[in-house]
């Protein structure tokens, strides 16, 4: 049991869960008004990108993978975030 | 692909002996091509969603207000926790702790089952209130993307079931299969992280 709690994977999970709750509270608080809010959107999209990278890196074990897989997954995430933020700012 | 193990030296507790390796593709390469293809398809949906949202922000914001944020957040934590148990189970299997791996994958499976149950608690009130994919463009994207994701969850649960069966019947875990299944399940988790941010949280 102790070994699970002290496992680095559990620490990654704890971090992921904490940032999920932060995103949840951010949306419930400042974002609950359901009006355009650039700060809330930036916070939740950047947090989502960090969480996604943590899952890819630690849970999917891409940190041990060859360079091409690191570049492909990383490139996908960076490209996706760029398109999402670009279209978001173009639309407001 | 799985050439893990048989290297001497101290164990790294988080992922087992894999930590000694560099340039190790987890699981079958074919699964990674599937995962990358899926990421590109969902990525196209995500970009389309944000593009059309920009065309009519008020409609999307008012529609978003009708979603159940709490169930969305709880489901995020459920999938994250299920992913953790799959990662721990993979590590246990890699270290030949088969019984422990079965238990950990069993917990991951049970949490995975909770996801569609919670989703039903979300879908049913929406549909009975008259909200359908035909309501507007936001709900079209909402039902198509979460519906597609739910299909992935269902397939993932079937795969996790096969992993548990495989661990039960063979004394030596088939690591390539365990890693392939784990890769798929983690992809299901990360797609939901992005769906949660786009559908429920962004303003």
Interface residues (C-beta under 8 A of the other chain):
Chain A: X3 X4 X6 X7 X8 X9 X10 X12 X13 X16 X17 X20 X21 X23 X24 X26 X27 X28 X31 X33 X34 X35 X36 X37 X40 X41 X44 X45 X47 X48 X51 X52 X55 X56 X58 X59 X60 X61 X62 X64 X65 X66 X67 X69 X72 X73 X76 X79 X80 X83 X84 X87 X88 X90 X91 X92
Chain B: X13 X14 X15 X18 X19 X21 X22 X23 X24 X25 X26 X32 X36 X39 X40 X43 X46 X47 X50 X51 X53 X54 X55 X57 X61 X62 X64 X65 X69 X73 X76 X77 X80 X81 X83 X84 X86 X87 X88 X91 X179 X182 X183 X186 X187 X189 X190 X193 X194 X196 X197 X198 X200 X201 X202 X203
